[in-house]
Amino acid sequence: MNRNDTRTYDVVIVGGGIAGLGTALVLGRARRSVVVIDAGTPRNAPADAAYGFPTRDGTPPEHLVALAREDLGPYGVDFLDDRAERAVDTARGWSIGTAGGRTVEGRQLVIASGLRDILPDIPGAREAWGRGLLQCPYCHGWEVRDQALGVLGSAPTSIHQAILLRQWSDDVTFFPHTLGALSEDDRHRLRRRGVRIAEGRVEAFLPGRADDGAPRPLLGVRLQDGAAVPCVAVFCEPGADAGTPLLAGLGCEMRDDGCVSTDDIGRTSVERVWAVGNATDPAAQLVPAAGDAYRIAVAVNAILVEEDCEVCLEAEEAVSEGV
């Protein structure tokens, strides 16, 4: 696509992860003209592999995206490797401007740009994220099974996460960290499940090396009193922020958890704007994101069909009136 060209599509999709590419696949197969704008910063980029996706379990995230892009080849979907930054309302849709100075127009706009994880403000968190500092036991618990694991008290759901993690290891430590004093009921639940409690705030995540000298994402956790607790992995619930300059410009309603608010079929508070995937749900894994993408693509196409019918009706009326 040339920089000075402005092409008009049925649908502009912002975000080239599984949610965006899944939406593009269904719409492309419905013979809609589609462009995917992707900045190339997927949420799961720090992870070595993606798990739980049937037929692709353990596939590196970048390879999974490459395969999904290949699937779109027969359907004429265009790609624009750029960052969408501006949106202008047109008479029949949206004009989207990118950081690279390009412009595309679409009758409908789908936001599939994911979110940014807000990690705990602890030294070593960013370096360990996706490898030694993890979020989802279902995604990564198997790879660290039967080893020393920890759970950081970063959210009200952290205690449940610690209780859940015992399914993967009998060596689990809960770090209350910023949750403050635990109730007697919570302490009883953790101890009954066999989870140790390490009092005090976490001061740092400690990187280390395996016995063979190879780099290992995490050696353990250092507490504020200087004590070190061995852990090969620590699970936590990060905060979420799906906000982008594009969403701010569109004026889409956002939820308290930092994600885009939508109705049951994926429509945002702004006309002709939809959202899917982690942009709307921080807990959405690959499989549900792909399912939601299919559902939203069908809904978007249904709206386009209605618009096409209206255009035909207007044309017939104009002919009958001799215009």
N, C-alpha and C positions, 0 to 999 in steps of 0.2 A: 504494500500500500504506500503510495507516494505521500510525502509530507503535506503537500498542498491540496491533495484530493480530499473531498468531503463526500463520503458515501453514505447512503441511507439504507438501513436494514430494517427488517421486521423487529428484530430484537438485538439489543446491545447487552452483553453479559460482562459485568466487571468482576473479575476473579477467575483464575484458571486452575483451581483445585478440583477435587472430585465433584463437589456440588455444582460448580460452574460448568465443568465439562460434561457432567451428566445431563444438565439442563440443555446444553448445546446439542448433545447427541439426539435427544428426543425431538427437539425442535428441528434439527437438521433433517431427521428422518421424516418429519412432517412437511418437508419441502419449504421450510421457512428460511429466509436469509438471516444469517446470524454472524455476529462478530464477537470474539472473546478478547477483552482487554485484560492483560495480566502483567502485574509488576514483578512477578517472579520471587515473591517473599512468602512462601507457604508457612502456615503455623507449625507444621510437623517437620520442617527442614532440619532441626537439630537431631531428630531421631534417626537411628541407623536403619530401622525397618518399621514397616506398618504391619500390624497383626490383626487377625480377626476378619479379614476380607476373604470370603470363599474363593478358592482357586488362586489366590495371590497372597496367602499368609506368609509373612516374613519378607515381602518385597520392599526394597528401599523406596521411600516416598517419591523421589525424583523419577525412578523407573516406572512406578505406578502411573504418574502423571504422563510420562512419555507414551506409555501404552494407550492411555485414554485419548491422547491427542491423535495417535495413529488411527484409532477407531473412527475419528471424525473425518478422515480423509475422503471417503466416498461421498460425503454429504455437503461439500462446498462451504464448510464453516471457515471463516477467516479468523486470523489471529493478529493481534496487535500487542507486541511485547513492550508495554509502556505502563505508566501509572495514570489512571483516571483521576482528574483533580477538579474539574469544573462541569457543571450541568446548567444548561439553559433551556427553559421551557419553550417549546415551539407550538405551533398550532395543532400538530398531530403527534407530538411525542417529545423526545429529548435530544438535545445536541450536547455531546460529551467531548470536552477538551482534555487533552493529556499533558503530562509534564513535558513531553517531547515536542509540543506544539502542534499535534495532530488533532483532527476533529472528525467525529463520526456522528451520525444521527440514527435514532431508532424510534419505532412506534411504541415499544415497550422497553423498560430498563429493568434488568435483574441484577441485584447486588449479591455477589457470592464471594466477597473479598475477605471473608473470615474475620479473625480478630487478633488482637495482640494480648498475649498472656502477661499479666502483671505479676512478676515474681516477688517473693518475699525479699525485703531489704536486708539480705544477709550476705556477707562476702563469700564468694564461691558459687552462689546460686546460678548466675548466668552461665558460668563455665560448665556446670554440671547438668544444666537443664536438658532434658530429653535423653540423658544417658544414666546419670547417677541420681539426679533429682527428677522424679517422675510424677505423673498425675493419676493415671488410670491403672489399677491393678489388673483389670481385664485385658488391657493392651500390653502390659509389660511384666505382670506378675510371674508368668511362667519362666521368663528368662532369668529371674533372680530368686527362683524358688529355693526353699530349704537353706537360705542364707540369712545373715543378720540384716534385718530391715528396720526402718524407722518410719514414723508418720509425724509430720510437723503440724502442730495445732495452729492452723492458719484460717480456719473457717468453722462455723457451727457444725458442719458435716464431718469434721476431721475425726471425731471420736468413732463415728460409724465406719469411717475408712480404716481406722486401726483395727476395729473388730473384724471387718471384712478381710483385711490383709492376712489374718491368721490362717486363712485357707491355703495360703501359699508358703507359709513358714511358721514354725513354732518358736521363732526367735524374733519377736517384734517389740520395739520400744516406742512408746508414745511420748512426744515432746510437747507439753502444753504450750510452751513459748508465749505467744501473746493472748492466749485464751484466758489467762489468769487462773484463779483458784477453781479447781474442778469441784463439782458437787459430789457428795458422797455416793449418789446414785451412779454418776458417771465413773467414779473410781471403782465402784463395785462391779460394774459391767466390764470394764477393762480387765480387772484382775480375774474375774470369773472366766474370761476368755483366754487368760494366760498372757496378757500384754503388760509388759513392765512400764512404769511411769518414771521418766527422768525429769525431775523438777528443774525449774529455771529456764531462762531464755537461751535460745541458741545463738551463739556468737559467730560461728563460721561453719561452712561445709569444708571438710578436709579432703583434698585430692590425694591420690596415692598411686602405688604401683602394685601389680599382682606379684606373686612369688617368682614368676619367670622374668620379672623386670618390665613387662609390658605395661603401658599406661592403663590406669583404671580410673573411671570417672570419679569414684568416691571411696575414700578410706574410712570416713566416719564423720562425726559431728562433735564440735567443741562447744561446751556450755560456757556461760558467762563466768562461772566459778573456776574455769580452767580444766574441768574434767572432760575427757575425750571418750565418746561412746562409739565403738566400732559399728559401722553400717556399710554394706555394699550399695545400698540404695535407700533413699528417703522419698516417701510419697507426700504430696501436699496438694492443696486446692488453691491454685493461683486465682487472682482476680482476672477480670476480662474487660477488654476495651475494643469494641468493634468500630469505634468512631474513626472517620477519615474526613479529610477536607471535602470530598465529594458528598458524603452523607450530611455533613454540616451545611453545605450549600443547598442540598435538596430540602432540608428541614424535616427529615423523617423523625417521627417520634421514637425515642429511645427508652428502654426499660431501665429499672434501677440497677440491674446486673451488668449494664454497659453494652447490651446488645440491642438490635433493631426490633422494634415492636411490630408484629404482623398479625393478621387474622388467621383463621384456620387453613386458608389455602395459600398463604404466603404474601398477601397484599400488605404493603406498608400503609402508613397514614397519608402518603402522597400519591395522587392519581398517576397511574401508569408506571409505578415503581414497585418492584417485588424484591423479596430478600429470601435467601436460602442458605442452609449450612450453618457453620459456626458464627456467621454474622447475626444469626437469630437465636442460636442455642450453643452456649459454650461446651455443653456435654455431648453434642452431636458427634458420633464417631463416623467412620467412613461409610459403613453400610447404611445407617439411617440417613446420612447426608445424601447418598445416592438415591435412596427411596424418595426423599423429599424433593430432590431435583426432578425426578420423573413426574411427581404429582404437580409441581409448580409448572413444569413445561406444558403439561396437558391443559392446565388452567389458563396459562398465557395464550396458548394457541386458540382456546375456545373464545377468548376475548377478541383475538385478531379475526377469527371467523365472523363474529358478529359485526365487527367493523367493516369487513369486506362486504358483507351483505348490505350494510347501510350505504356503502359507496355505490354498489350496484343499483340500489333502489333510487338513490339520488340521480344517478345517470339516466335511469329509465324515466324518471319524472321530468328531467330536463329535456329529453327527447320528445316526450309527449306534449310538453309545453312549447315545443318548437324553438328551444334555446340553442 
